[in-house]
Amino acid sequence: MSGEFNLIEKYFVNRQTQRCDVLLAAGDDCALVEAPTGCSIAISTDTLVSGTHFLASANPAWVAHKALASNISDLAAMGATPAWVSFALTMPEIDETWLAPFCDSFFELADQYGIQLIGGDTTKGPLSLTLTVQGFVPKGEALRRDGAKEGDEIYVTGSLGDSKAGLDVILNQTNVGKPNAPVLEQRHYFSSPRVNVGEALRGIASAAIDISDGVVSDLGHILKRSSVGAEVEVERLPVSAELVEFVPRREPALQY
């Protein structure tokens, strides 16, 4: 991509949190990091493609938050502390009116969680983003999917379904006029990774998982990996007031 190095220098170098465990960051062939003694490295990678995971017309600041927050949530679900991120960006052309708000939002969230950008790549092609977030967790304390046992209780954090309802607003314009549609659309992009919760549950929770694909689907992953079944008290699932107003009856709201 023409101007790649100028682009990297302007938008990605020296913009982020500086961590003492980063020995060599963006600007060389590889990054060098030093993991805390007695810890395992946790790694999560996601790719978001324009037209598949977000609309080309979407607010770039919102896209940045969604992309990074999704990866941080994966680390949180394993009880890991986020530390470093690598980011590969593919764009049809350099568009600074898109890139500037994207990077502002990206680094704002990265700084919030003490994450340093340690490397990445830029290239020309259809708009897509690939992020790899790395963190660490004390050895033997990671929250995995395969540890659930008979008699365990099931808990979720936060309310369910807001993001899915927001996606329906984005994809189906007939929903735009419904109550709380703008609020739910924003919640689709602006999730809040539960890093503190994940860290606090080390040694307490027998299993955990990020439920961005929906509580039923993701609970199923735990059940399969742990070779157990589950009984869910549907009436106790937390649903936000905004979602209840968006879908007038509680039963349809639970479908989200």
ChimeraX commands (.cxc) that place a marker at each C-alpha (Angstrom):
marker #1 position 0.00,0.00,0.00 radius 0.5
marker #1 position 1.46,3.36,-1.02 radius 0.5
marker #1 position 2.39,5.44,1.95 radius 0.5
marker #1 position 2.12,2.46,4.31 radius 0.5
marker #1 position 4.98,3.52,6.54 radius 0.5
marker #1 position 3.77,7.12,6.76 radius 0.5
marker #1 position 0.32,5.79,7.61 radius 0.5
marker #1 position 1.69,3.56,10.37 radius 0.5
marker #1 position 3.81,6.37,11.79 radius 0.5
marker #1 position 0.93,8.86,11.83 radius 0.5
marker #1 position -1.86,6.71,13.21 radius 0.5
marker #1 position -0.37,3.72,15.00 radius 0.5
marker #1 position 3.11,4.45,16.40 radius 0.5
marker #1 position 3.48,6.15,19.79 radius 0.5
marker #1 position -0.28,6.59,20.19 radius 0.5
marker #1 position -0.82,3.92,22.79 radius 0.5
marker #1 position -0.22,2.90,26.37 radius 0.5
marker #1 position 3.45,2.12,27.01 radius 0.5
marker #1 position 3.89,-1.08,29.02 radius 0.5
marker #1 position 7.09,-2.03,30.83 radius 0.5
marker #1 position 6.68,-5.66,29.70 radius 0.5
marker #1 position 6.98,-4.66,26.03 radius 0.5
marker #1 position 10.65,-4.96,25.14 radius 0.5
marker #1 position 10.19,-4.05,21.47 radius 0.5
marker #1 position 6.94,-2.83,19.92 radius 0.5
marker #1 position 5.63,-1.74,16.53 radius 0.5
marker #1 position 8.30,-0.64,14.07 radius 0.5
marker #1 position 10.48,-3.75,13.85 radius 0.5
marker #1 position 9.98,-7.13,12.17 radius 0.5
marker #1 position 8.58,-8.65,15.36 radius 0.5
marker #1 position 7.48,-7.49,18.77 radius 0.5
marker #1 position 9.14,-8.74,21.94 radius 0.5
marker #1 position 7.17,-9.03,25.18 radius 0.5
marker #1 position 7.94,-10.48,28.58 radius 0.5
marker #1 position 5.19,-12.44,30.30 radius 0.5
marker #1 position 4.86,-12.24,34.10 radius 0.5
marker #1 position 6.49,-15.06,36.02 radius 0.5
marker #1 position 4.14,-17.96,36.67 radius 0.5
marker #1 position 1.61,-16.96,34.03 radius 0.5
marker #1 position 0.32,-18.52,30.81 radius 0.5
marker #1 position -0.24,-16.39,27.71 radius 0.5
marker #1 position -3.86,-16.08,26.53 radius 0.5
marker #1 position -4.39,-15.25,22.84 radius 0.5
marker #1 position -7.56,-14.40,20.90 radius 0.5
marker #1 position -7.90,-13.53,17.21 radius 0.5
marker #1 position -10.94,-12.19,15.34 radius 0.5
marker #1 position -11.49,-10.92,11.81 radius 0.5
marker #1 position -14.21,-8.44,10.90 radius 0.5
marker #1 position -15.10,-7.98,7.22 radius 0.5
marker #1 position -17.08,-5.07,5.81 radius 0.5
marker #1 position -20.44,-6.28,4.53 radius 0.5
marker #1 position -20.32,-9.37,6.73 radius 0.5
marker #1 position -19.64,-8.16,10.28 radius 0.5
marker #1 position -20.36,-4.46,9.83 radius 0.5
marker #1 position -21.79,-2.19,7.14 radius 0.5
marker #1 position -19.43,-0.06,5.07 radius 0.5
marker #1 position -21.49,2.96,6.17 radius 0.5
marker #1 position -21.03,2.20,9.87 radius 0.5
marker #1 position -19.42,4.81,12.11 radius 0.5
marker #1 position -15.69,3.89,12.09 radius 0.5
marker #1 position -15.36,4.78,15.78 radius 0.5
marker #1 position -18.08,2.26,16.57 radius 0.5
marker #1 position -16.44,-0.39,14.39 radius 0.5
marker #1 position -13.13,0.09,16.21 radius 0.5
marker #1 position -14.73,-0.34,19.61 radius 0.5
marker #1 position -16.61,-3.45,18.55 radius 0.5
marker #1 position -13.53,-5.06,17.00 radius 0.5
marker #1 position -11.28,-4.56,20.02 radius 0.5
marker #1 position -13.95,-5.14,22.67 radius 0.5
marker #1 position -14.88,-8.50,21.14 radius 0.5
marker #1 position -11.33,-9.76,21.53 radius 0.5
marker #1 position -10.94,-8.37,25.04 radius 0.5
marker #1 position -14.15,-10.16,26.02 radius 0.5
marker #1 position -12.65,-13.47,24.92 radius 0.5
marker #1 position -9.72,-12.92,27.27 radius 0.5
marker #1 position -12.04,-11.82,30.07 radius 0.5
marker #1 position -14.04,-15.03,29.68 radius 0.5
marker #1 position -10.89,-17.00,30.48 radius 0.5
marker #1 position -9.95,-14.85,33.47 radius 0.5
marker #1 position -7.02,-13.33,31.59 radius 0.5
marker #1 position -5.66,-9.81,31.95 radius 0.5
marker #1 position -5.32,-8.12,28.52 radius 0.5
marker #1 position -1.92,-6.64,27.74 radius 0.5
marker #1 position -0.99,-6.48,24.05 radius 0.5
marker #1 position -2.67,-6.30,20.65 radius 0.5
marker #1 position -1.61,-6.82,17.03 radius 0.5
marker #1 position -3.75,-5.29,14.30 radius 0.5
marker #1 position -3.88,-5.95,10.55 radius 0.5
marker #1 position -5.89,-3.49,8.44 radius 0.5
marker #1 position -6.92,-3.96,4.81 radius 0.5
marker #1 position -8.43,-0.94,3.00 radius 0.5
marker #1 position -9.33,-0.29,-0.66 radius 0.5
marker #1 position -7.58,3.09,-0.43 radius 0.5
marker #1 position -6.12,5.17,2.37 radius 0.5
marker #1 position -9.08,7.13,3.75 radius 0.5
marker #1 position -7.99,9.37,6.59 radius 0.5
marker #1 position -11.54,10.59,7.24 radius 0.5
marker #1 position -12.34,6.97,8.17 radius 0.5
marker #1 position -9.02,6.10,9.77 radius 0.5
marker #1 position -8.75,9.06,12.15 radius 0.5
marker #1 position -11.96,8.40,14.15 radius 0.5
marker #1 position -11.30,4.65,13.98 radius 0.5
marker #1 position -7.88,5.04,15.59 radius 0.5
marker #1 position -9.11,7.54,18.19 radius 0.5
marker #1 position -11.74,5.05,19.35 radius 0.5
marker #1 position -9.37,2.07,19.12 radius 0.5
marker #1 position -6.70,3.64,21.31 radius 0.5
marker #1 position -9.23,5.09,23.74 radius 0.5
marker #1 position -10.46,1.57,24.51 radius 0.5
marker #1 position -6.94,0.11,24.47 radius 0.5
marker #1 position -5.79,2.71,26.99 radius 0.5
marker #1 position -8.81,1.97,29.18 radius 0.5
marker #1 position -7.65,-1.63,29.57 radius 0.5
marker #1 position -3.90,-0.94,29.59 radius 0.5
marker #1 position -3.33,-2.59,26.22 radius 0.5
marker #1 position -0.37,-1.67,24.01 radius 0.5
marker #1 position -0.31,-2.08,20.25 radius 0.5
marker #1 position 2.81,-4.15,19.53 radius 0.5
marker #1 position 2.57,-4.76,15.79 radius 0.5
marker #1 position 0.44,-5.28,12.74 radius 0.5
marker #1 position 0.16,-4.80,9.01 radius 0.5
marker #1 position -1.61,-2.65,6.44 radius 0.5
marker #1 position -2.45,-3.69,2.90 radius 0.5
marker #1 position -4.74,-2.81,0.00 radius 0.5
marker #1 position -7.98,-4.71,-0.59 radius 0.5
marker #1 position -11.61,-4.95,0.57 radius 0.5
marker #1 position -12.07,-3.38,4.01 radius 0.5
marker #1 position -11.35,-5.85,6.80 radius 0.5
marker #1 position -9.76,-5.91,10.24 radius 0.5
marker #1 position -7.89,-8.69,12.01 radius 0.5
marker #1 position -6.98,-8.27,15.66 radius 0.5
marker #1 position -5.01,-10.54,17.93 radius 0.5
marker #1 position -5.22,-9.60,21.60 radius 0.5
marker #1 position -2.82,-11.24,24.03 radius 0.5
marker #1 position -2.90,-11.30,27.79 radius 0.5
marker #1 position -1.87,-13.45,30.71 radius 0.5
marker #1 position -3.42,-15.56,33.44 radius 0.5
marker #1 position -1.79,-17.34,36.40 radius 0.5
marker #1 position -0.93,-20.92,35.48 radius 0.5
marker #1 position -3.73,-23.34,36.29 radius 0.5
marker #1 position -6.28,-20.55,36.90 radius 0.5
marker #1 position -7.67,-20.01,33.39 radius 0.5
marker #1 position -11.47,-20.26,33.13 radius 0.5
marker #1 position -12.07,-22.91,30.49 radius 0.5
marker #1 position -15.15,-24.38,28.83 radius 0.5
marker #1 position -14.49,-27.94,29.95 radius 0.5
marker #1 position -14.66,-27.58,33.73 radius 0.5
marker #1 position -18.41,-27.48,34.42 radius 0.5
marker #1 position -19.69,-30.14,36.82 radius 0.5
marker #1 position -23.05,-31.59,37.78 radius 0.5
marker #1 position -24.66,-29.34,40.38 radius 0.5
marker #1 position -22.99,-26.12,39.21 radius 0.5
marker #1 position -25.17,-23.01,38.98 radius 0.5
marker #1 position -25.26,-20.89,35.82 radius 0.5
marker #1 position -24.76,-17.12,35.93 radius 0.5
marker #1 position -24.51,-14.35,33.34 radius 0.5
marker #1 position -23.22,-10.79,33.69 radius 0.5
marker #1 position -25.29,-7.90,32.37 radius 0.5
marker #1 position -28.54,-8.04,30.42 radius 0.5
marker #1 position -29.10,-10.29,27.42 radius 0.5
marker #1 position -30.24,-9.60,23.87 radius 0.5
marker #1 position -29.50,-5.89,23.46 radius 0.5
marker #1 position -26.73,-6.47,20.91 radius 0.5
marker #1 position -28.85,-8.83,18.80 radius 0.5
marker #1 position -31.73,-6.34,18.83 radius 0.5
marker #1 position -29.31,-3.61,17.78 radius 0.5
marker #1 position -28.14,-5.75,14.88 radius 0.5
marker #1 position -31.75,-6.21,13.81 radius 0.5
marker #1 position -32.13,-2.42,13.77 radius 0.5
marker #1 position -29.06,-2.11,11.55 radius 0.5
marker #1 position -30.12,-4.83,9.11 radius 0.5
marker #1 position -33.87,-4.17,9.09 radius 0.5
marker #1 position -34.73,-0.51,8.66 radius 0.5
marker #1 position -38.39,-1.16,9.55 radius 0.5
marker #1 position -37.18,-1.41,13.17 radius 0.5
marker #1 position -35.63,2.08,13.19 radius 0.5
marker #1 position -38.80,3.73,14.49 radius 0.5
marker #1 position -39.29,1.33,17.39 radius 0.5
marker #1 position -38.70,2.50,20.98 radius 0.5
marker #1 position -35.01,2.55,21.99 radius 0.5
marker #1 position -33.81,1.54,18.52 radius 0.5
marker #1 position -30.86,4.01,18.56 radius 0.5
marker #1 position -29.86,2.90,22.06 radius 0.5
marker #1 position -29.86,-0.78,21.10 radius 0.5
marker #1 position -27.98,-0.09,17.86 radius 0.5
marker #1 position -25.24,1.62,19.86 radius 0.5
marker #1 position -25.10,-1.27,22.33 radius 0.5
marker #1 position -24.45,-3.63,19.43 radius 0.5
marker #1 position -21.20,-1.81,18.79 radius 0.5
marker #1 position -20.31,-0.74,22.35 radius 0.5
marker #1 position -20.04,-3.83,24.51 radius 0.5
marker #1 position -18.25,-3.66,27.86 radius 0.5
marker #1 position -15.70,-6.45,28.36 radius 0.5
marker #1 position -15.99,-7.91,31.88 radius 0.5
marker #1 position -12.27,-8.14,32.59 radius 0.5
marker #1 position -12.61,-7.43,36.31 radius 0.5
marker #1 position -15.28,-10.11,36.63 radius 0.5
marker #1 position -13.15,-12.68,34.84 radius 0.5
marker #1 position -10.16,-11.94,37.05 radius 0.5
marker #1 position -12.30,-12.14,40.19 radius 0.5
marker #1 position -13.72,-15.53,39.18 radius 0.5
marker #1 position -10.34,-17.26,39.00 radius 0.5
marker #1 position -10.46,-20.18,41.38 radius 0.5
marker #1 position -14.24,-19.74,41.85 radius 0.5
marker #1 position -15.96,-20.47,38.52 radius 0.5
marker #1 position -15.58,-24.00,37.21 radius 0.5
marker #1 position -16.13,-22.91,33.59 radius 0.5
marker #1 position -16.83,-19.73,31.64 radius 0.5
marker #1 position -17.44,-18.48,28.13 radius 0.5
marker #1 position -18.02,-15.25,26.23 radius 0.5
marker #1 position -21.69,-15.21,25.18 radius 0.5
marker #1 position -21.51,-12.87,22.19 radius 0.5
marker #1 position -23.09,-15.60,20.04 radius 0.5
marker #1 position -26.07,-15.87,22.41 radius 0.5
marker #1 position -26.52,-17.54,25.77 radius 0.5
marker #1 position -28.15,-20.69,24.37 radius 0.5
marker #1 position -25.51,-21.28,21.71 radius 0.5
marker #1 position -22.55,-20.51,23.96 radius 0.5
marker #1 position -23.91,-22.42,26.94 radius 0.5
marker #1 position -24.13,-25.36,24.55 radius 0.5
marker #1 position -20.38,-25.14,23.97 radius 0.5
marker #1 position -19.72,-25.48,27.71 radius 0.5
marker #1 position -22.13,-28.40,28.00 radius 0.5
marker #1 position -20.50,-30.22,25.10 radius 0.5
marker #1 position -16.93,-29.65,26.29 radius 0.5
marker #1 position -17.81,-30.55,29.89 radius 0.5
marker #1 position -20.07,-33.52,29.02 radius 0.5
marker #1 position -22.94,-32.25,31.17 radius 0.5
marker #1 position -26.50,-31.02,30.67 radius 0.5
marker #1 position -28.26,-27.91,31.96 radius 0.5
marker #1 position -31.63,-26.64,33.08 radius 0.5
marker #1 position -32.24,-22.94,32.47 radius 0.5
marker #1 position -34.84,-20.93,34.39 radius 0.5
marker #1 position -35.89,-18.75,31.48 radius 0.5
marker #1 position -37.95,-16.36,33.58 radius 0.5
marker #1 position -34.81,-15.39,35.50 radius 0.5
marker #1 position -32.76,-14.38,32.47 radius 0.5
marker #1 position -31.95,-10.64,32.77 radius 0.5
marker #1 position -33.48,-8.51,30.02 radius 0.5
marker #1 position -33.03,-4.73,29.87 radius 0.5
marker #1 position -35.96,-2.34,30.12 radius 0.5
marker #1 position -34.93,-0.91,26.75 radius 0.5
marker #1 position -35.26,-4.31,25.07 radius 0.5
marker #1 position -38.63,-4.97,26.71 radius 0.5
marker #1 position -39.93,-1.66,25.30 radius 0.5
marker #1 position -38.42,-2.45,21.89 radius 0.5
marker #1 position -40.28,-5.79,21.84 radius 0.5
marker #1 position -43.53,-5.17,23.78 radius 0.5
marker #1 position -43.99,-8.66,25.25 radius 0.5
marker #1 position -41.28,-10.28,27.40 radius 0.5
marker #1 position -41.53,-13.65,25.67 radius 0.5
marker #1 position -40.41,-12.31,22.25 radius 0.5
marker #1 position -37.71,-10.26,24.01 radius 0.5
marker #1 position -36.22,-13.49,25.35 radius 0.5
marker #1 position -35.82,-14.72,21.77 radius 0.5
marker #1 position -32.99,-12.21,21.40 radius 0.5
marker link #1:1,2 radius 0.2
marker link #1:2,3 radius 0.2
marker link #1:3,4 radius 0.2
marker link #1:4,5 radius 0.2
marker link #1:5,6 radius 0.2
marker link #1:6,7 radius 0.2
marker link #1:7,8 radius 0.2
marker link #1:8,9 radius 0.2
marker link #1:9,10 radius 0.2
marker link #1:10,11 radius 0.2
marker link #1:11,12 radius 0.2
marker link #1:12,13 radius 0.2
marker link #1:13,14 radius 0.2
marker link #1:14,15 radius 0.2
marker link #1:15,16 radius 0.2
marker link #1:16,17 radius 0.2
marker link #1:17,18 radius 0.2
marker link #1:18,19 radius 0.2
marker link #1:19,20 radius 0.2
marker link #1:20,21 radius 0.2
marker link #1:21,22 radius 0.2
marker link #1:22,23 radius 0.2
marker link #1:23,24 radius 0.2
marker link #1:24,25 radius 0.2
marker link #1:25,26 radius 0.2
marker link #1:26,27 radius 0.2
marker link #1:27,28 radius 0.2
marker link #1:28,29 radius 0.2
marker link #1:29,30 radius 0.2
marker link #1:30,31 radius 0.2
marker link #1:31,32 radius 0.2
marker link #1:32,33 radius 0.2
marker link #1:33,34 radius 0.2
marker link #1:34,35 radius 0.2
marker link #1:35,36 radius 0.2
marker link #1:36,37 radius 0.2
marker link #1:37,38 radius 0.2
marker link #1:38,39 radius 0.2
marker link #1:39,40 radius 0.2
marker link #1:40,41 radius 0.2
marker link #1:41,42 radius 0.2
marker link #1:42,43 radius 0.2
marker link #1:43,44 radius 0.2
marker link #1:44,45 radius 0.2
marker link #1:45,46 radius 0.2
marker link #1:46,47 radius 0.2
marker link #1:47,48 radius 0.2
marker link #1:48,49 radius 0.2
marker link #1:49,50 radius 0.2
marker link #1:50,51 radius 0.2
marker link #1:51,52 radius 0.2
marker link #1:52,53 radius 0.2
marker link #1:53,54 radius 0.2
marker link #1:54,55 radius 0.2
marker link #1:55,56 radius 0.2
marker link #1:56,57 radius 0.2
marker link #1:57,58 radius 0.2
marker link #1:58,59 radius 0.2
marker link #1:59,60 radius 0.2
marker link #1:60,61 radius 0.2
marker link #1:61,62 radius 0.2
marker link #1:62,63 radius 0.2
marker link #1:63,64 radius 0.2
marker link #1:64,65 radius 0.2
marker link #1:65,66 radius 0.2
marker link #1:66,67 radius 0.2
marker link #1:67,68 radius 0.2
marker link #1:68,69 radius 0.2
marker link #1:69,70 radius 0.2
marker link #1:70,71 radius 0.2
marker link #1:71,72 radius 0.2
marker link #1:72,73 radius 0.2
marker link #1:73,74 radius 0.2
marker link #1:74,75 radius 0.2
marker link #1:75,76 radius 0.2
marker link #1:76,77 radius 0.2
marker link #1:77,78 radius 0.2
marker link #1:78,79 radius 0.2
marker link #1:79,80 radius 0.2
marker link #1:80,81 radius 0.2
marker link #1:81,82 radius 0.2
marker link #1:82,83 radius 0.2
marker link #1:83,84 radius 0.2
marker link #1:84,85 radius 0.2
marker link #1:85,86 radius 0.2
marker link #1:86,87 radius 0.2
marker link #1:87,88 radius 0.2
marker link #1:88,89 radius 0.2
marker link #1:89,90 radius 0.2
marker link #1:90,91 radius 0.2
marker link #1:91,92 radius 0.2
marker link #1:92,93 radius 0.2
marker link #1:93,94 radius 0.2
marker link #1:94,95 radius 0.2
marker link #1:95,96 radius 0.2
marker link #1:96,97 radius 0.2
marker link #1:97,98 radius 0.2
marker link #1:98,99 radius 0.2
marker link #1:99,100 radius 0.2
marker link #1:100,101 radius 0.2
marker link #1:101,102 radius 0.2
marker link #1:102,103 radius 0.2
marker link #1:103,104 radius 0.2
marker link #1:104,105 radius 0.2
marker link #1:105,106 radius 0.2
marker link #1:106,107 radius 0.2
marker link #1:107,108 radius 0.2
marker link #1:108,109 radius 0.2
marker link #1:109,110 radius 0.2
marker link #1:110,111 radius 0.2
marker link #1:111,112 radius 0.2
marker link #1:112,113 radius 0.2
marker link #1:113,114 radius 0.2
marker link #1:114,115 radius 0.2
marker link #1:115,116 radius 0.2
marker link #1:116,117 radius 0.2
marker link #1:117,118 radius 0.2
marker link #1:118,119 radius 0.2
marker link #1:119,120 radius 0.2
marker link #1:120,121 radius 0.2
marker link #1:121,122 radius 0.2
marker link #1:122,123 radius 0.2
marker link #1:123,124 radius 0.2
marker link #1:124,125 radius 0.2
marker link #1:125,126 radius 0.2
marker link #1:126,127 radius 0.2
marker link #1:127,128 radius 0.2
marker link #1:128,129 radius 0.2
marker link #1:129,130 radius 0.2
marker link #1:130,131 radius 0.2
marker link #1:131,132 radius 0.2
marker link #1:132,133 radius 0.2
marker link #1:133,134 radius 0.2
marker link #1:134,135 radius 0.2
marker link #1:135,136 radius 0.2
marker link #1:136,137 radius 0.2
marker link #1:137,138 radius 0.2
marker link #1:138,139 radius 0.2
marker link #1:139,140 radius 0.2
marker link #1:140,141 radius 0.2
marker link #1:141,142 radius 0.2
marker link #1:142,143 radius 0.2
marker link #1:143,144 radius 0.2
marker link #1:144,145 radius 0.2
marker link #1:145,146 radius 0.2
marker link #1:146,147 radius 0.2
marker link #1:147,148 radius 0.2
marker link #1:148,149 radius 0.2
marker link #1:149,150 radius 0.2
marker link #1:150,151 radius 0.2
marker link #1:151,152 radius 0.2
marker link #1:152,153 radius 0.2
marker link #1:153,154 radius 0.2
marker link #1:154,155 radius 0.2
marker link #1:155,156 radius 0.2
marker link #1:156,157 radius 0.2
marker link #1:157,158 radius 0.2
marker link #1:158,159 radius 0.2
marker link #1:159,160 radius 0.2
marker link #1:160,161 radius 0.2
marker link #1:161,162 radius 0.2
marker link #1:162,163 radius 0.2
marker link #1:163,164 radius 0.2
marker link #1:164,165 radius 0.2
marker link #1:165,166 radius 0.2
marker link #1:166,167 radius 0.2
marker link #1:167,168 radius 0.2
marker link #1:168,169 radius 0.2
marker link #1:169,170 radius 0.2
marker link #1:170,171 radius 0.2
marker link #1:171,172 radius 0.2
marker link #1:172,173 radius 0.2
marker link #1:173,174 radius 0.2
marker link #1:174,175 radius 0.2
marker link #1:175,176 radius 0.2
marker link #1:176,177 radius 0.2
marker link #1:177,178 radius 0.2
marker link #1:178,179 radius 0.2
marker link #1:179,180 radius 0.2
marker link #1:180,181 radius 0.2
marker link #1:181,182 radius 0.2
marker link #1:182,183 radius 0.2
marker link #1:183,184 radius 0.2
marker link #1:184,185 radius 0.2
marker link #1:185,186 radius 0.2
marker link #1:186,187 radius 0.2
marker link #1:187,188 radius 0.2
marker link #1:188,189 radius 0.2
marker link #1:189,190 radius 0.2
marker link #1:190,191 radius 0.2
marker link #1:191,192 radius 0.2
marker link #1:192,193 radius 0.2
marker link #1:193,194 radius 0.2
marker link #1:194,195 radius 0.2
marker link #1:195,196 radius 0.2
marker link #1:196,197 radius 0.2
marker link #1:197,198 radius 0.2
marker link #1:198,199 radius 0.2
marker link #1:199,200 radius 0.2
marker link #1:200,201 radius 0.2
marker link #1:201,202 radius 0.2
marker link #1:202,203 radius 0.2
marker link #1:203,204 radius 0.2
marker link #1:204,205 radius 0.2
marker link #1:205,206 radius 0.2
marker link #1:206,207 radius 0.2
marker link #1:207,208 radius 0.2
marker link #1:208,209 radius 0.2
marker link #1:209,210 radius 0.2
marker link #1:210,211 radius 0.2
marker link #1:211,212 radius 0.2
marker link #1:212,213 radius 0.2
marker link #1:213,214 radius 0.2
marker link #1:214,215 radius 0.2
marker link #1:215,216 radius 0.2
marker link #1:216,217 radius 0.2
marker link #1:217,218 radius 0.2
marker link #1:218,219 radius 0.2
marker link #1:219,220 radius 0.2
marker link #1:220,221 radius 0.2
marker link #1:221,222 radius 0.2
marker link #1:222,223 radius 0.2
marker link #1:223,224 radius 0.2
marker link #1:224,225 radius 0.2
marker link #1:225,226 radius 0.2
marker link #1:226,227 radius 0.2
marker link #1:227,228 radius 0.2
marker link #1:228,229 radius 0.2
marker link #1:229,230 radius 0.2
marker link #1:230,231 radius 0.2
marker link #1:231,232 radius 0.2
marker link #1:232,233 radius 0.2
marker link #1:233,234 radius 0.2
marker link #1:234,235 radius 0.2
marker link #1:235,236 radius 0.2
marker link #1:236,237 radius 0.2
marker link #1:237,238 radius 0.2
marker link #1:238,239 radius 0.2
marker link #1:239,240 radius 0.2
marker link #1:240,241 radius 0.2
marker link #1:241,242 radius 0.2
marker link #1:242,243 radius 0.2
marker link #1:243,244 radius 0.2
marker link #1:244,245 radius 0.2
marker link #1:245,246 radius 0.2
marker link #1:246,247 radius 0.2
marker link #1:247,248 radius 0.2
marker link #1:248,249 radius 0.2
marker link #1:249,250 radius 0.2
marker link #1:250,251 radius 0.2
marker link #1:251,252 radius 0.2
marker link #1:252,253 radius 0.2
marker link #1:253,254 radius 0.2
marker link #1:254,255 radius 0.2
marker link #1:255,256 radius 0.2
view
